């Protein structure tokens, strides 16, 4: 187990290095060299000033040397400064990450509750299975940003019950984004819990439980569900990346100040350093979440080698 | 399910092909602004009304279908070809090549795709020699980006199916008869992979249409005035007060496309069991 964790952590580290290198080289191609933007913002800067600024920030160095200098600084915990927000990058990343995690945790929780509920319904009442299947198909095909816009139009513009979005942290600001993201993710849970619960209900130990007189609800909740939990964790592990992507677009639609909005704003404002660090943080957190789901799965079902 | 998916996709393709015909029928131009007719309600002349520049919404939707479906199909096709070659190669060669390719696939799959796509889509196309802000160039650029991520799913599915096929008796019989490896792969393994490849392609089309709409919605994909369902939605979000209905149609079109692709994939995988 320890060996497995260590090798997976090493794999995550290698991926992070590769990603940071590729992204650094590619972002070097992004429009808007910071010095050119400084020149555009201040017409009194001469070309000698520009050359001096380039040398001062090391921008006259080859790209690879700049990457090594940057990576060294980041490893020392020096994340640098955001030009766009005029703040240290570290101070921007943590609140944004917490905001994203809050949104994600709530949405995943609700998606699992509703999805497994629908799955249990379909497994226990086969007549309702087509209905559950239909809900899952629609939920899977609905673009989450479109759903977000529709919810804003209905609940914020027409009815005026909830805010259309914003930076405030009250629960009223969470309802629509959480509902959007939960709906976008519930399909996989509904479909897979239907299959897993159906399979679990055919196991001999279920027959034993029924023979002992356990109620159908108890059979489903206490005997079948724990066995169906493992495949659900597999989806959670496989879907971590897609879920984070969904959170990013949801944040942009509802103007929530999370990691997605931060990356989007940084890209739009050509804030090279901030975009890269935010991307790496999101990637590392996603990979760690995948690893955690994998480990939980192994812990629940020791048969998985 | 296969029939429902195919029928839906056929309808959407017809709608895309009929876009110029629709312009002739309704007597409007999908691109020319008509500022005296902004936010017109649905009428015989404008079946779905007009947008903030007075352009016919139905016509723009039809033209958007051309752009969105073309990008989706091109991206999915490219992803399928790359994915099939990679998956087949990994299953056939095995060993270190298989390990490297599959670790790469795992790595790409574990990454959150959207933030990466956002950063990649923001790269200046002029640096790699593509013209800036031209609709066709935008379409090629976005399709290429989506294919760069989309091949992973295809490759994994193809590899898994190819591995089980390569161990089957008919492949071993072919090899025992002295059939060349090339022929084994092309004539014996590849045709049996048709169903998994069809499933993966169909899922990839839906995924690519969805991803294109997200990028265009964020202003990083197909740039206006060329209509795509995604950038029509971006426009609609700014107009939630003036024209709440404008947000309905493009999203519905995206949803139906993805639904059709998923139905098709589900249907094929079910008919195989």
HADDOCK unambig.tbl for C-alpha pairs under 7 A between the chains (distance, minus, plus):
assign (segid A and resid 15 and name CA) (segid B and resid 107 and name CA) 6.54 0.50 0.50
assign (segid A and resid 29 and name CA) (segid B and resid 123 and name CA) 6.12 0.50 0.50
assign (segid A and resid 29 and name CA) (segid B and resid 124 and name CA) 6.52 0.50 0.50
assign (segid A and resid 29 and name CA) (segid B and resid 127 and name CA) 6.93 0.50 0.50
assign (segid A and resid 30 and name CA) (segid B and resid 122 and name CA) 6.80 0.50 0.50
assign (segid A and resid 30 and name CA) (segid B and resid 123 and name CA) 4.62 0.50 0.50
assign (segid A and resid 30 and name CA) (segid B and resid 124 and name CA) 5.55 0.50 0.50
assign (segid A and resid 31 and name CA) (segid B and resid 123 and name CA) 6.55 0.50 0.50
assign (segid A and resid 31 and name CA) (segid B and resid 124 and name CA) 5.40 0.50 0.50
assign (segid A and resid 137 and name CA) (segid B and resid 259 and name CA) 6.78 0.50 0.50
assign (segid A and resid 138 and name CA) (segid B and resid 259 and name CA) 6.94 0.50 0.50
assign (segid A and resid 141 and name CA) (segid B and resid 255 and name CA) 5.13 0.50 0.50
assign (segid A and resid 141 and name CA) (segid B and resid 258 and name CA) 5.18 0.50 0.50
assign (segid A and resid 141 and name CA) (segid B and resid 259 and name CA) 5.12 0.50 0.50
assign (segid A and resid 142 and name CA) (segid B and resid 255 and name CA) 5.10 0.50 0.50
assign (segid A and resid 143 and name CA) (segid B and resid 210 and name CA) 6.76 0.50 0.50
assign (segid A and resid 143 and name CA) (segid B and resid 255 and name CA) 6.52 0.50 0.50
assign (segid A and resid 146 and name CA) (segid B and resid 251 and name CA) 5.67 0.50 0.50
assign (segid A and resid 149 and name CA) (segid B and resid 237 and name CA) 6.43 0.50 0.50
assign (segid A and resid 153 and name CA) (segid B and resid 240 and name CA) 6.10 0.50 0.50
assign (segid A and resid 153 and name CA) (segid B and resid 244 and name CA) 6.45 0.50 0.50
assign (segid A and resid 157 and name CA) (segid B and resid 241 and name CA) 6.81 0.50 0.50
assign (segid A and resid 241 and name CA) (segid B and resid 110 and name CA) 5.76 0.50 0.50
assign (segid A and resid 241 and name CA) (segid B and resid 111 and name CA) 5.52 0.50 0.50
assign (segid A and resid 241 and name CA) (segid B and resid 112 and name CA) 4.07 0.50 0.50
assign (segid A and resid 241 and name CA) (segid B and resid 113 and name CA) 6.78 0.50 0.50
assign (segid A and resid 242 and name CA) (segid B and resid 112 and name CA) 6.11 0.50 0.50
assign (segid A and resid 244 and name CA) (segid B and resid 112 and name CA) 6.09 0.50 0.50
assign (segid A and resid 245 and name CA) (segid B and resid 112 and name CA) 5.62 0.50 0.50
assign (segid A and resid 245 and name CA) (segid B and resid 113 and name CA) 6.36 0.50 0.50
assign (segid A and resid 245 and name CA) (segid B and resid 114 and name CA) 4.98 0.50 0.50
assign (segid A and resid 245 and name CA) (segid B and resid 115 and name CA) 6.79 0.50 0.50
assign (segid A and resid 263 and name CA) (segid B and resid 115 and name CA) 6.92 0.50 0.50
assign (segid A and resid 267 and name CA) (segid B and resid 119 and name CA) 6.31 0.50 0.50
assign (segid A and resid 267 and name CA) (segid B and resid 122 and name CA) 6.87 0.50 0.50
assign (segid A and resid 279 and name CA) (segid B and resid 115 and name CA) 6.53 0.50 0.50
assign (segid A and resid 283 and name CA) (segid B and resid 111 and name CA) 5.55 0.50 0.50
assign (segid A and resid 283 and name CA) (segid B and resid 112 and name CA) 6.15 0.50 0.50
assign (segid A and resid 286 and name CA) (segid B and resid 111 and name CA) 6.78 0.50 0.50
assign (segid A and resid 286 and name CA) (segid B and resid 112 and name CA) 6.91 0.50 0.50
assign (segid A and resid 287 and name CA) (segid B and resid 110 and name CA) 5.88 0.50 0.50
assign (segid A and resid 287 and name CA) (segid B and resid 111 and name CA) 6.87 0.50 0.50
